[in-house]
Amino acid sequence: MNNVRTVSDTKRTFYNLHTRPINTIYRRVVEELMVEMHLLSVNIDFSYNPIYALGVVTTFDRFMEGYQPERDQESIFNALCQAIETDPQHYRHDAQRLQAVAKGLPVKDLIGWLAQTTYLDRDTDLQAQLQAIANNPNFKYNRLFAIGVFSLLEQSDPELVKDEKQLTEALKAIAAGLHLSDDKLNKDLELYRSNLEKMAQALVVMADMLSADRKKREQRKQQSTTSVAPPSSNE
C-alpha cells in the first residue's frame, strides 16, 4: 500500500488550514513554493537542514512582501509548512539563527566556512550540517538550498551579491567545498533574482492600476455629488 502523500493532499490540507482567499498575483507564488516543498519532502534523498529552511523563509518573505492584508502572511506561511507536516516555527527559528550568524561574520570568513576551507567556532549545528552535506554523495541539492546560501551571503555583505564577479567566485568556492554543481547554483540564483524583479514589476503595475481605478471612482463620486445648478432667470 502506497502511503506517500500526494501534491493534491498537501494542497487540500493547506486550503483547509488557510481558509481566506489569496490575492491572485500571490497565489501562484504560494502554490509553486508548496509544490516544491512537497516534492522535496517525499524524496528519499532529501533531508531538512537550516540552509534549506533559510531558503524557504527568504523566498516566502521576499515574494510575499507587501501582501495585504498583512496579518494573513503568517497564516499562509504556517499553513504552507503544516501542509507538508513540518513546524513553521522550526523554519523561522533556524532562518533567524543563520541570519544572525551571517551578520556577525566578515563575508570572507563566511565563504571559507561554507566552502569548508575555514573552521569557525560559531554554530556547531551548522558546522555539522555543512560537513554532512560535503560528505554525502547523495545530498539532494535544491533551489531553496541555493537561495539559503545566497541569503547568507547577502546578510553578511549586501554589496557582494550585487557584484556579479565576486558573487560568481563566492558561489564557485562554496560549490566546490560542498561538492555541488556551481553551474546549477548560479542558474538557480539567476532565475530567483530574475523572478524577484518580475514580481516587483508586477506589483508596480498592480499598484498603478489600483491607483487609476481609485481616481476614477473618486471622480465618479464627485460628479454624482456635484449638484447641477439650474439656469438662473433674470427675467
N, CA, C and O of each residue as an XYZ file, in Angstrom:
940
protein
N       0.848     -1.200      0.000
C       0.000      0.000      0.000
C       0.888      1.257      0.000
O       1.827      1.356      0.789
N       0.585      2.207     -0.884
C       1.392      3.423     -1.009
C       0.800      4.547     -0.169
O      -0.281      5.059     -0.461
N       1.536      4.923      0.889
C       1.030      5.967      1.790
C       1.694      7.317      1.574
O       1.508      8.235      2.373
N       2.479      7.448      0.485
C       3.147      8.721      0.213
C       2.098      9.780     -0.114
O       1.235      9.584     -0.970
N       2.194     10.898      0.586
C       1.246     11.989      0.358
C       1.411     12.544     -1.051
O       2.521     12.618     -1.578
N       0.306     12.929     -1.643
C       0.338     13.497     -2.984
C       0.307     15.027     -2.899
O       0.027     15.599     -1.846
N       0.602     15.674     -4.032
C       0.504     17.131     -4.110
C      -0.921     17.570     -3.785
O      -1.130     18.573     -3.103
N      -1.895     16.813     -4.278
C      -3.311     17.138     -4.006
C      -3.610     17.088     -2.514
O      -4.338     17.937     -1.999
N      -3.051     16.097     -1.813
C      -3.236     16.002     -0.348
C      -2.697     17.255      0.329
O      -3.339     17.829      1.208
N      -1.511     17.668     -0.094
C      -0.864     18.833      0.503
C      -1.675     20.098      0.241
O      -1.902     20.897      1.149
N      -2.108     20.275     -1.007
C      -2.905     21.467     -1.342
C      -4.212     21.492     -0.557
O      -4.637     22.537     -0.065
N      -4.837     20.331     -0.450
C      -6.114     20.265      0.282
C      -5.900     20.649      1.743
O      -6.679     21.414      2.313
N      -4.835     20.110      2.343
C      -4.529     20.442      3.740
C      -4.278     21.937      3.896
O      -4.770     22.568      4.832
N      -3.499     22.500      2.960
C      -3.187     23.928      3.016
C      -4.466     24.770      3.017
O      -4.632     25.649      3.862
N      -5.361     24.500      2.077
C      -6.572     25.333      1.953
C      -7.584     25.056      3.066
O      -8.503     25.846      3.281
N      -7.417     23.937      3.774
C      -8.238     23.695      4.965
C      -7.712     24.492      6.149
O      -8.466     24.895      7.034
N      -6.377     24.715      6.144
C      -5.748     25.463      7.240
C      -5.857     26.967      7.033
O      -6.139     27.715      7.969
N      -5.629     27.400      5.799
C      -5.768     28.831      5.489
C      -7.004     28.995      4.602
O      -6.967     28.719      3.403
N      -8.069     29.437      5.203
C      -9.351     29.444      4.501
C      -9.684     30.761      3.807
O     -10.632     30.834      3.026
N      -8.908     31.791      4.092
C      -9.163     33.073      3.435
C      -8.610     33.042      2.015
O      -7.595     32.390      1.772
N      -9.253     33.734      1.068
C      -8.735     33.750     -0.311
C      -7.371     34.413     -0.377
O      -7.069     35.314      0.405
N      -6.544     33.959     -1.323
C      -5.214     34.540     -1.517
C      -5.254     35.408     -2.767
O      -5.744     34.982     -3.813
N      -4.739     36.620     -2.652
C      -4.724     37.546     -3.789
C      -4.101     36.878     -5.009
O      -3.076     36.206     -4.904
N      -4.728     37.069     -6.161
C      -4.348     36.362     -7.393
C      -2.864     36.412     -7.710
O      -2.267     35.383     -8.024
N      -2.261     37.587     -7.635
C      -0.864     37.745     -8.036
C       0.080     36.919     -7.158
O       1.175     36.560     -7.590
N      -0.344     36.618     -5.925
C       0.497     35.865     -4.998
C       0.175     34.376     -4.971
O       0.986     33.576     -4.502
N      -0.992     34.000     -5.464
C      -1.424     32.601     -5.345
C      -0.460     31.656     -6.040
O      -0.146     30.580     -5.530
N       0.008     32.074     -7.218
C       0.949     31.223     -7.971
C       2.251     31.028     -7.195
O       2.808     29.931     -7.169
N       2.733     32.110     -6.558
C       3.958     32.037     -5.747
C       3.793     31.009     -4.635
O       4.653     30.151     -4.433
N       2.683     31.105     -3.920
C       2.420     30.204     -2.795
C       2.325     28.755     -3.267
O       2.913     27.860     -2.660
N       1.587     28.532     -4.346
C       1.383     27.164     -4.814
C       2.664     26.556     -5.376
O       2.919     25.367     -5.187
N       3.472     27.362     -6.065
C       4.738     26.838     -6.592
C       5.686     26.469     -5.448
O       6.359     25.440     -5.500
N       5.734     27.309     -4.423
C       6.573     27.018     -3.262
C       6.062     25.771     -2.545
O       6.852     24.938     -2.099
N       4.749     25.645     -2.438
C       4.130     24.497     -1.783
C       4.485     23.192     -2.504
O       4.853     22.201     -1.873
N       4.369     23.210     -3.827
C       4.667     22.013     -4.627
C       6.150     21.657     -4.508
O       6.506     20.486     -4.375
N       7.011     22.680     -4.557
C       8.451     22.451     -4.445
C       8.797     21.817     -3.098
O       9.561     20.853     -3.039
N       8.235     22.357     -2.026
C       8.492     21.812     -0.684
C       7.920     20.405     -0.553
O       8.534     19.536      0.065
N       6.750     20.184     -1.132
C       6.123     18.856     -1.062
C       6.994     17.805     -1.755
O       7.261     16.742     -1.197
N       7.434     18.118     -2.984
C       8.220     17.151     -3.759
C       9.534     16.815     -3.058
O       9.995     15.675     -3.113
N      10.129     17.794     -2.406
C      11.348     17.531     -1.645
C      11.039     16.659     -0.425
O      11.789     15.737     -0.105
N       9.930     16.961      0.247
C       9.601     16.248      1.484
C       9.362     14.750      1.259
O       9.560     13.948      2.171
N       8.941     14.378      0.057
C       8.672     12.951     -0.218
C       9.839     12.288     -0.963
O       9.761     11.112     -1.320
N      10.926     13.048     -1.198
C      12.095     12.487     -1.884
C      12.984     11.764     -0.877
O      13.346     12.320      0.159
N      13.323     10.539     -1.189
C      14.066      9.696     -0.236
C      15.443     10.270      0.110
O      15.955     10.029      1.203
N      16.043     11.024     -0.810
C      17.384     11.573     -0.580
C      17.370     12.927      0.138
O      18.419     13.441      0.526
N      16.183     13.495      0.309
C      16.110     14.824      0.919
C      16.130     14.740      2.433
O      15.496     13.872      3.034
N      16.873     15.661      3.040
C      16.809     15.803      4.499
C      16.824     17.292      4.825
O      17.542     18.077      4.205
N      16.030     17.652      5.794
C      15.910     19.050      6.219
C      17.258     19.548      6.734
O      17.970     18.812      7.417
N      17.610     20.792      6.412
C      18.783     21.424      7.010
C      18.493     22.918      7.135
O      17.629     23.430      6.424
N      19.191     23.628      8.020
C      18.863     25.029      8.287
C      19.065     25.963      7.089
O      18.394     26.991      6.994
N      19.982     25.619      6.170
C      20.181     26.477      4.996
C      18.955     26.376      4.078
O      18.519     27.370      3.497
N      18.420     25.188      3.960
C      17.162     24.993      3.213
C      16.040     25.802      3.879
O      15.262     26.471      3.199
N      15.966     25.735      5.206
C      14.936     26.478      5.933
C      15.053     27.972      5.663
O      14.049     28.654      5.460
N      16.288     28.478      5.662
C      16.518     29.899      5.368
C      16.052     30.222      3.949
O      15.491     31.290      3.704
N      16.285     29.296      3.017
C      15.823     29.489      1.638
C      14.313     29.561      1.543
O      13.772     30.379      0.799
N      13.633     28.714      2.288
C      12.165     28.719      2.298
C      11.649     30.046      2.850
O      10.798     30.696      2.242
N      12.175     30.437      4.011
C      11.732     31.674      4.675
C      12.040     32.896      3.808
O      11.201     33.785      3.662
N      13.246     32.938      3.234
C      13.646     34.071      2.387
C      12.730     34.169      1.169
O      12.245     35.249      0.832
N      12.498     33.036      0.516
C      11.635     33.020     -0.673
C      10.243     33.517     -0.322
O       9.687     34.365     -1.019
N       9.684     32.994      0.749
C       8.333     33.401      1.152
C       8.286     34.885      1.478
O       7.428     35.608      0.970
N       9.202     35.341      2.321
C       9.168     36.739      2.772
C       9.390     37.713      1.616
O       8.745     38.759      1.558
N      10.296     37.379      0.699
C      10.587     38.279     -0.422
C       9.408     38.368     -1.390
O       9.016     39.455     -1.814
N       8.856     37.216     -1.729
C       7.799     37.214     -2.734
C       6.442     37.633     -2.164
O       5.551     38.039     -2.910
N       6.287     37.533     -0.845
C       5.014     37.927     -0.225
C       5.066     39.338      0.343
O       4.114     39.795      0.977
N       6.176     40.023      0.115
C       6.332     41.392      0.617
C       5.216     42.274      0.064
O       4.933     42.264     -1.135
N       4.595     43.025      0.948
C       3.519     43.912      0.503
C       2.162     43.250      0.444
O       1.178     43.884      0.062
N       2.091     41.958      0.825
C       0.800     41.253      0.751
C      -0.200     41.879      1.715
O       0.116     42.176      2.867
N      -1.402     42.068      1.214
C      -2.483     42.617      2.031
C      -3.668     41.647      2.052
O      -3.991     41.073      1.012
N      -4.324     41.444      3.190
C      -3.991     42.032      4.494
C      -2.719     41.401      5.069
O      -2.497     40.195      4.969
N      -1.901     42.254      5.669
C      -0.593     41.822      6.170
C      -0.707     40.693      7.190
O       0.161     39.824      7.257
N      -1.772     40.707      7.977
C      -1.924     39.690      9.032
C      -2.051     38.277      8.453
O      -1.806     37.292      9.148
N      -2.436     38.188      7.173
C      -2.601     36.869      6.550
C      -1.268     36.213      6.208
O      -1.215     35.002      5.990
N      -0.192     36.995      6.157
C       1.103     36.429      5.768
C       1.524     35.291      6.693
O       1.980     34.245      6.232
N       1.370     35.500      7.994
C       1.769     34.468      8.962
C       0.901     33.228      8.819
O       1.396     32.102      8.882
N      -0.399     33.439      8.625
C      -1.326     32.311      8.460
C      -0.969     31.483      7.229
O      -1.008     30.253      7.268
N      -0.620     32.166      6.131
C      -0.261     31.469      4.886
C       1.031     30.683      5.085
O       1.126     29.530      4.665
N       2.029     31.301      5.723
C       3.303     30.611      5.937
C       3.109     29.389      6.841
O       3.636     28.311      6.563
N       2.354     29.570      7.916
C       2.116     28.457      8.837
C       1.409     27.297      8.131
O       1.772     26.134      8.305
N       0.399     27.634      7.337
C      -0.349     26.597      6.609
C       0.542     25.892      5.596
O       0.415     24.687      5.377
N       1.440     26.647      4.984
C       2.369     26.098      3.989
C       3.249     25.012      4.619
O       3.398     23.922      4.066
N       3.822     25.324      5.769
C       4.688     24.354      6.453
C       3.887     23.183      7.015
O       4.297     22.029      6.896
N       2.746     23.486      7.627
C       1.930     22.430      8.227
C       1.358     21.479      7.176
O       1.120     20.304      7.455
N       1.141     21.996      5.970
C       0.580     21.159      4.899
C       1.555     20.063      4.481
O       1.142     19.011      3.993
N       2.858     20.313      4.675
C       3.834     19.251      4.383
C       4.337     18.615      5.681
O       5.395     17.989      5.726
N       3.529     18.803      6.739
C       3.737     18.146      8.030
C       5.072     18.541      8.676
O       5.800     17.698      9.199
N       5.373     19.848      8.625
C       6.555     20.371      9.310
C       6.139     21.544     10.192
O       5.027     22.057     10.073
N       7.033     21.959     11.068
C       6.749     23.009     12.048
C       7.221     24.371     11.531
O       8.424     24.569     11.359
N       6.306     25.313     11.281
C       6.711     26.625     10.768
C       7.669     27.360     11.691
O       8.544     28.089     11.224
N       7.510     27.173     13.005
C       8.394     27.860     13.955
C       9.823     27.335     13.868
O      10.780     28.069     14.116
N       9.957     26.067     13.515
C      11.284     25.466     13.332
C      12.003     26.161     12.170
O      13.184     26.494     12.268
N      11.275     26.374     11.072
C      11.829     27.073      9.912
C      12.240     28.498     10.297
O      13.353     28.932     10.001
N      11.341     29.212     10.952
C      11.617     30.605     11.325
C      12.819     30.696     12.270
O      13.687     31.555     12.113
N      12.849     29.804     13.241
C      13.933     29.832     14.239
C      15.276     29.580     13.562
O      16.240     30.306     13.806
N      15.346     28.549     12.707
C      16.605     28.237     12.028
C      17.032     29.371     11.099
O      18.214     29.703     11.017
N      16.062     29.961     10.403
C      16.379     31.066      9.487
C      16.947     32.258     10.251
O      17.946     32.843      9.832
N      16.323     32.618     11.358
C      16.789     33.753     12.158
C      18.171     33.486     12.756
O      19.013     34.381     12.830
N      18.387     32.241     13.179
C      19.680     31.859     13.759
C      20.801     32.011     12.735
O      21.865     32.549     13.043
N      20.554     31.534     11.511
C      21.574     31.619     10.464
C      21.800     33.056     10.006
O      22.928     33.444      9.705
N      20.740     33.837      9.955
C      20.881     35.248      9.577
C      21.750     35.979     10.589
O      22.581     36.808     10.218
N      21.557     35.671     11.872
C      22.343     36.311     12.931
C      23.816     35.915     12.818
O      24.705     36.745     13.015
N      24.069     34.637     12.499
C      25.452     34.169     12.328
C      26.111     34.909     11.170
O      27.236     35.392     11.297
N      25.405     34.997     10.034
C      25.968     35.635      8.834
C      26.245     37.113      9.060
O      27.267     37.629      8.608
N      25.345     37.795      9.754
C      25.521     39.227     10.015
C      26.746     39.494     10.880
O      27.353     40.562     10.797
N      27.103     38.522     11.708
C      28.231     38.705     12.621
C      29.564     38.253     12.065
O      30.565     38.243     12.781
N      29.590     37.870     10.773
C      30.832     37.374     10.181
C      31.286     38.228      9.008
O      30.455     38.654      8.206
N      32.591     38.491      8.886
C      33.091     39.077      7.640
C      32.782     38.096      6.505
O      32.852     36.883      6.703
N      32.447     38.601      5.336
C      31.984     37.713      4.260
C      33.063     36.718      3.834
O      32.733     35.603      3.430
N      34.337     37.087      3.912
C      35.410     36.142      3.547
C      35.406     34.940      4.477
O      35.590     33.805      4.037
N      35.194     35.195      5.773
C      35.126     34.095      6.747
C      33.907     33.217      6.474
O      33.981     31.991      6.556
N      32.791     33.858      6.150
C      31.572     33.105      5.872
C      31.761     32.197      4.648
O      31.388     31.024      4.671
N      32.342     32.757      3.584
C      32.574     31.971      2.363
C      33.500     30.793      2.666
O      33.250     29.672      2.223
N      34.570     31.051      3.421
C      35.501     29.989      3.792
C      34.827     28.906      4.611
O      35.114     27.720      4.449
N      33.934     29.320      5.487
C      33.209     28.372      6.352
C      32.273     27.512      5.514
O      32.254     26.287      5.640
N      31.495     28.171      4.653
C      30.570     27.433      3.789
C      31.319     26.522      2.825
O      30.850     25.435      2.486
N      32.494     26.981      2.386
C      33.296     26.204      1.435
C      34.115     25.111      2.134
O      34.812     24.334      1.482
N      34.022     25.063      3.472
C      34.716     24.051      4.272
C      36.244     24.186      4.218
O      36.972     23.213      4.414
N      36.714     25.414      3.949
C      38.167     25.643      3.965
C      38.588     26.346      5.257
O      39.774     26.420      5.579
N      37.604     26.858      5.987
C      37.864     27.553      7.251
C      36.963     26.975      8.326
O      35.770     26.778      8.094
N      37.514     26.702      9.492
C      36.695     26.231     10.606
C      36.426     27.407     11.536
O      37.352     28.084     11.982
N      35.152     27.641     11.824
C      34.773     28.719     12.740
C      33.951     28.141     13.885
O      33.015     27.370     13.674
N      34.316     28.525     15.080
C      33.601     28.017     16.255
C      32.398     28.918     16.531
O      32.367     29.634     17.531
N      31.420     28.877     15.646
C      30.272     29.778     15.764
C      28.958     29.032     16.012
O      28.224     29.360     16.945
N      28.668     28.048     15.192
C      27.378     27.351     15.269
C      27.667     25.876     14.998
O      27.801     25.464     13.845
N      27.759     25.092     16.060
C      28.178     23.690     15.917
C      27.190     22.887     15.077
O      27.586     21.972     14.355
N      25.901     23.226     15.170
C      24.899     22.507     14.377
C      25.118     22.765     12.891
O      25.114     21.836     12.083
N      25.308     24.037     12.539
C      25.518     24.368     11.123
C      26.832     23.762     10.638
O      26.902     23.268      9.512
N      27.872     23.793     11.468
C      29.156     23.189     11.098
C      28.972     21.703     10.767
O      29.499     21.200      9.775
N      28.213     21.019     11.621
C      27.971     19.583     11.407
C      27.154     19.352     10.136
O      27.397     18.402      9.392
N      26.180     20.238      9.900
C      25.332     20.110      8.707
C      26.158     20.305      7.439
O      25.990     19.572      6.465
N      27.047     21.291      7.454
C      27.894     21.561      6.293
C      28.807     20.371      6.001
O      28.995     19.998      4.843
N      29.369     19.781      7.048
C      30.237     18.616      6.868
C      29.447     17.435      6.317
O      29.930     16.693      5.462
N      28.217     17.270      6.824
C      27.367     16.165      6.364
C      27.024     16.320      4.882
O      27.005     15.343      4.134
N      26.753     17.566      4.466
C      26.434     17.835      3.055
C      27.646     17.522      2.178
O      27.524     16.865      1.145
N      28.822     18.004      2.606
C      30.043     17.798      1.824
C      30.393     16.319      1.690
O      30.958     15.891      0.683
N      30.049     15.545      2.721
C      30.414     14.122      2.731
C      29.318     13.193      2.227
O      29.475     11.973      2.239
N      28.208     13.775      1.785
C      27.082     12.948      1.333
C      26.965     12.991     -0.185
O      26.496     13.988     -0.734
N      27.381     11.935     -0.873
C      27.309     11.938     -2.346
C      25.869     11.961     -2.869
O      25.626     12.293     -4.029
N      24.920     11.605     -1.999
C      23.504     11.594     -2.402
C      22.733     12.812     -1.883
O      21.502     12.816     -1.876
N      23.470     13.850     -1.447
C      22.784     15.051     -0.951
C      21.823     15.580     -2.008
O      22.190     15.750     -3.171
N      20.593     15.835     -1.590
C      19.561     16.301     -2.516
C      19.647     17.823     -2.633
O      19.009     18.564     -1.884
N      20.456     18.260     -3.595
C      20.555     19.697     -3.853
C      19.200     20.203     -4.361
O      18.481     19.483     -5.054
N      18.862     21.447     -4.010
C      17.601     22.025     -4.493
C      17.713     23.549     -4.531
O      18.599     24.140     -3.915
N      16.803     24.161     -5.262
C      16.796     25.615     -5.472
C      16.682     26.385     -4.156
O      17.306     27.433     -3.992
N      15.897     25.870     -3.231
C      15.685     26.569     -1.964
C      16.962     26.572     -1.124
O      17.219     27.520     -0.381
N      17.753     25.516     -1.242
C      19.059     25.486     -0.575
C      19.960     26.568     -1.167
O      20.663     27.268     -0.438
N      19.933     26.699     -2.493
C      20.743     27.736     -3.169
C      20.344     29.121     -2.683
O      21.204     29.971     -2.450
N      19.042     29.353     -2.528
C      18.556     30.658     -2.057
C      18.990     30.890     -0.612
O      19.263     32.025     -0.221
N      19.056     29.821      0.181
C      19.558     29.931      1.548
C      21.016     30.377      1.571
O      21.401     31.227      2.374
N      21.825     29.797      0.683
C      23.238     30.187      0.573
C      23.347     31.659      0.169
O      24.127     32.417      0.746
N      22.557     32.049     -0.827
C      22.552     33.438     -1.299
C      22.157     34.386     -0.168
O      22.753     35.451     -0.004
N      21.156     33.996      0.603
C      20.675     34.831      1.709
C      21.761     35.018      2.767
O      21.890     36.101      3.337
N      22.540     33.972      3.032
C      23.648     34.086      3.996
C      24.670     35.114      3.511
O      25.115     35.968      4.278
N      25.037     35.021      2.223
C      25.997     35.979      1.655
C      25.443     37.400      1.707
O      26.162     38.350      2.017
N      24.167     37.529      1.401
C      23.517     38.844      1.387
C      23.473     39.458      2.780
O      23.658     40.665      2.937
N      23.226     38.624      3.794
C      23.187     39.119      5.176
C      24.566     39.586      5.626
O      24.692     40.573      6.350
N      25.600     38.867      5.190
C      26.960     39.200      5.600
C      27.488     40.439      4.874
O      28.119     41.305      5.479
N      27.219     40.509      3.560
C      27.731     41.626      2.755
C      26.771     41.905      1.597
O      26.907     41.307      0.530
N      25.799     42.807      1.794
C      24.811     43.104      0.748
C      25.436     43.565     -0.566
O      24.857     43.367     -1.634
N      26.623     44.182     -0.489
C      27.268     44.677     -1.709
C      27.866     43.544     -2.538
O      27.896     43.618     -3.766
N      28.340     42.500     -1.866
C      28.967     41.392     -2.596
C      27.986     40.748     -3.577
O      28.358     40.424     -4.704
N      26.734     40.563     -3.150
C      25.772     39.862     -4.024
C      25.348     40.722     -5.215
O      24.725     40.228     -6.155
N      25.690     42.014     -5.167
C      25.371     42.893     -6.304
C      26.507     42.902     -7.334
O      26.341     43.370     -8.461
N      27.651     42.380     -6.923
C      28.826     42.339     -7.800
C      28.902     40.947     -8.434
O      29.238     39.972     -7.762
N      28.590     40.862     -9.723
C      28.498     39.564    -10.395
C      29.783     38.751    -10.277
O      29.742     37.544    -10.038
N      30.925     39.419    -10.447
C      32.202     38.699    -10.401
C      32.457     38.117     -9.014
O      32.798     36.942     -8.881
N      32.289     38.944     -7.984
C      32.515     38.475     -6.612
C      31.532     37.376     -6.231
O      31.900     36.394     -5.586
N      30.274     37.554     -6.637
C      29.258     36.550     -6.312
C      29.578     35.217     -6.986
O      29.482     34.161     -6.359
N      29.959     35.268     -8.262
C      30.292     34.045     -9.002
C      31.463     33.320     -8.354
O      31.445     32.095     -8.226
N      32.485     34.075     -7.942
C      33.660     33.473     -7.293
C      33.285     32.839     -5.954
O      33.754     31.753     -5.612
N      32.429     33.540     -5.200
C      31.991     33.018     -3.898
C      31.202     31.720     -4.072
O      31.427     30.746     -3.354
N      30.280     31.719     -5.027
C      29.453     30.527     -5.266
C      30.301     29.356     -5.757
O      30.045     28.204     -5.409
N      31.315     29.664     -6.572
C      32.202     28.610     -7.083
C      32.957     27.947     -5.929
O      33.083     26.723     -5.882
N      33.457     28.762     -5.004
C      34.196     28.235     -3.847
C      33.286     27.391     -2.956
O      33.673     26.315     -2.497
N      32.084     27.888     -2.719
C      31.132     27.175     -1.851
C      30.709     25.855     -2.498
O      30.646     24.820     -1.836
N      30.424     25.907     -3.791
C      30.013     24.695     -4.508
C      31.120     23.638     -4.474
O      30.854     22.451     -4.286
N      32.359     24.085     -4.658
C      33.494     23.147     -4.632
C      33.634     22.501     -3.253
O      33.857     21.296     -3.136
N      33.499     23.325     -2.214
C      33.656     22.815     -0.850
C      32.563     21.848     -0.434
O      32.813     20.910      0.323
N      31.347     22.074     -0.927
C      30.209     21.218     -0.560
C      29.938     20.132     -1.606
O      28.992     19.355     -1.480
N      30.784     20.096     -2.635
C      30.646     19.111     -3.728
C      29.304     19.248     -4.438
O      28.590     18.269     -4.654
N      28.982     20.486     -4.793
C      27.749     20.780     -5.531
C      28.137     21.324     -6.906
O      29.291     21.681     -7.140
N      27.167     21.382     -7.803
C      27.401     21.946     -9.132
C      27.281     23.470     -9.061
O      26.209     23.997     -8.765
N      28.395     24.183     -9.335
C      28.321     25.642     -9.289
C      27.467     26.163    -10.445
O      26.914     27.259    -10.360
N      27.356     25.386    -11.524
C      26.515     25.771    -12.659
C      25.042     25.802    -12.236
O      24.311     26.739    -12.557
N      24.622     24.763    -11.512
C      23.231     24.714    -11.021
C      22.978     25.838    -10.022
O      21.938     26.496    -10.051
N      23.948     26.040     -9.144
C      23.833     27.076     -8.119
C      23.642     28.446     -8.781
O      22.755     29.209     -8.398
N      24.474     28.744     -9.766
C      24.385     30.029    -10.470
C      23.077     30.178    -11.233
O      22.440     31.230    -11.174
N      22.674     29.134    -11.947
C      21.445     29.199    -12.739
C      20.216     29.377    -11.856
O      19.320     30.157    -12.179
N      20.175     28.651    -10.740
C      19.030     28.762     -9.826
C      18.937     30.160     -9.229
O      17.843     30.697     -9.054
N      20.086     30.745     -8.918
C      20.073     32.084     -8.316
C      19.802     33.172     -9.345
O      19.216     34.204     -9.016
N      20.218     32.954    -10.572
C      19.874     33.895    -11.648
C      18.356     33.927    -11.836
O      17.754     34.992    -11.973
N      17.752     32.736    -11.839
C      16.303     32.642    -12.002
C      15.582     33.277    -10.817
O      14.588     33.981    -10.997
N      16.077     33.031     -9.613
C      15.484     33.601     -8.399
C      15.482     35.122     -8.456
O      14.461     35.758     -8.194
N      16.636     35.707     -8.803
C      16.731     37.178     -8.852
C      15.886     37.754     -9.993
O      15.302     38.831     -9.866
N      15.833     37.021    -11.105
C      15.004     37.449    -12.230
C      13.528     37.444    -11.845
O      12.783     38.361    -12.191
N      13.115     36.404    -11.128
C      11.706     36.308    -10.708
C      11.351     37.377     -9.679
O      10.224     37.874     -9.651
N      12.326     37.730     -8.827
C      12.092     38.815     -7.862
C      11.838     40.131     -8.599
O      10.951     40.901     -8.231
N      12.629     40.373     -9.644
C      12.457     41.596    -10.441
C      11.092     41.607    -11.126
O      10.407     42.630    -11.144
N      10.703     40.467    -11.686
C       9.400     40.373    -12.363
C       8.255     40.604    -11.380
O       7.261     41.256    -11.700
N       8.421     40.051    -10.169
C       7.384     40.221     -9.147
C       7.286     41.698     -8.760
O       6.188     42.234     -8.615
N       8.430     42.348     -8.596
C       8.447     43.771     -8.240
C       7.771     44.600     -9.324
O       7.017     45.527     -9.028
N       8.047     44.258    -10.587
C       7.423     44.973    -11.701
C       5.920     44.745    -11.731
O       5.145     45.670    -11.976
N       5.516     43.503    -11.479
C       4.080     43.177    -11.477
C       3.357     43.938    -10.371
O       2.226     44.386    -10.555
N       4.018     44.082     -9.219
C       3.410     44.811     -8.097
C       3.277     46.301     -8.409
O       2.305     46.940     -8.005
N       4.267     46.859     -9.136
C       4.202     48.268     -9.540
C       3.021     48.472    -10.484
O       2.252     49.422    -10.340
N       2.889     47.560    -11.454
C       1.777     47.636    -12.412
C       0.438     47.540    -11.675
O      -0.495     48.294    -11.951
N       0.366     46.591    -10.728
C      -0.871     46.408     -9.978
C      -1.190     47.655     -9.154
O      -2.344     48.077     -9.081
N      -0.162     48.245     -8.533
C      -0.367     49.459     -7.732
C      -0.854     50.607     -8.610
O      -1.726     51.378     -8.210
N      -0.279     50.716     -9.819
C      -0.697     51.766    -10.756
C      -2.161     51.577    -11.175
O      -2.929     52.535    -11.268
N      -2.521     50.310    -11.425
C      -3.903     50.006    -11.827
C      -4.884     50.333    -10.703
O      -5.954     50.893    -10.940
N      -4.504     49.975     -9.481
C      -5.374     50.254     -8.328
C      -5.516     51.759     -8.111
O      -6.597     52.254     -7.793
N      -4.395     52.484     -8.290
C      -4.414     53.929     -8.122
C      -5.311     54.584     -9.173
O      -6.096     55.477     -8.857
N      -5.189     54.131    -10.432
C      -6.012     54.679    -11.514
C      -7.484     54.380    -11.274
O      -8.349     55.222    -11.517
N      -7.758     53.172    -10.794
C      -9.143     52.773    -10.512
C      -9.722     53.608     -9.379
O     -10.885     54.012     -9.417
N      -8.887     53.861     -8.362
C      -9.335     54.662     -7.220
C      -9.657     56.092     -7.658
O     -10.645     56.678     -7.215
N      -8.808     56.648     -8.537
C      -9.037     58.004     -9.041
C     -10.343     58.088     -9.832
O     -11.102     59.048     -9.697
N     -10.593     57.075    -10.654
C     -11.825     57.043    -11.441
C     -13.049     57.001    -10.530
O     -14.039     57.693    -10.767
N     -12.965     56.175     -9.479
C     -14.094     56.080     -8.535
C     -14.335     57.411     -7.835
O     -15.473     57.841     -7.645
N     -13.213     58.062     -7.451
C     -13.336     59.356     -6.771
C     -13.947     60.417     -7.694
O     -14.760     61.239     -7.270
N     -13.534     60.377     -8.970
C     -14.082     61.326     -9.954
C     -15.583     61.101    -10.159
O     -16.368     62.048    -10.210
N     -15.960     59.815    -10.275
C     -17.388     59.497    -10.449
C     -18.196     59.939     -9.231
O     -19.321     60.425     -9.349
N     -17.577     59.754     -8.040
C     -18.258     60.140     -6.803
C     -18.462     61.653     -6.757
O     -19.528     62.134     -6.373
N     -17.420     62.398     -7.154
C     -17.511     63.864     -7.170
C     -18.573     64.333     -8.162
O     -19.345     65.251     -7.883
N     -18.593     63.683     -9.325
C     -19.565     64.063    -10.353
C     -20.994     63.799     -9.891
O     -21.904     64.580    -10.170
N     -21.178     62.686     -9.180
C     -22.534     62.343     -8.744
C     -23.015     63.209     -7.582
O     -24.218     63.383     -7.389
N     -22.061     63.757     -6.800
C     -22.453     64.580     -5.646
C     -22.486     66.070     -5.968
O     -23.010     66.878     -5.202
N     -21.908     66.415     -7.132
C     -21.946     67.835     -7.532
C     -23.303     68.129     -8.141
O     -23.639     67.616     -9.208
N     -24.079     68.954     -7.460
C     -25.406     69.276     -7.972
C     -25.296     70.293     -9.106
O     -24.546     71.266     -9.035
N     -26.047     70.034    -10.117
C     -26.051     70.964    -11.262
C     -27.013     72.098    -10.948
O     -28.211     71.890    -10.758
N     -26.457     73.300    -10.898
C     -27.303     74.467    -10.573
C     -28.252     74.749    -11.732
O     -27.841     74.710    -12.892
N     -29.532     75.036    -11.427
C     -30.488     75.363    -12.502
C     -30.124     76.682    -13.141
O     -29.550     77.550    -12.483
N     -30.444     76.851    -14.403
C     -30.126     78.146    -15.059
C     -30.836     79.299    -14.361
O     -32.025     79.224    -14.053
N     -30.084     80.359    -14.122
C     -30.697     81.490    -13.428
C     -31.573     82.273    -14.381
O     -31.268     82.408    -15.566
N     -32.641     82.776    -13.857
C     -33.569     83.544    -14.689
C     -33.543     85.007    -14.250
O     -33.823     85.332    -13.096
N     -33.196     85.891    -15.211
C     -33.151     87.310    -14.904
C     -34.410     88.049    -15.431
O     -34.533     89.273    -15.395
N     -35.304     87.211    -15.908
C     -36.480     87.858    -16.486
C     -37.432     88.301    -15.387
O     -38.486     88.868    -15.674
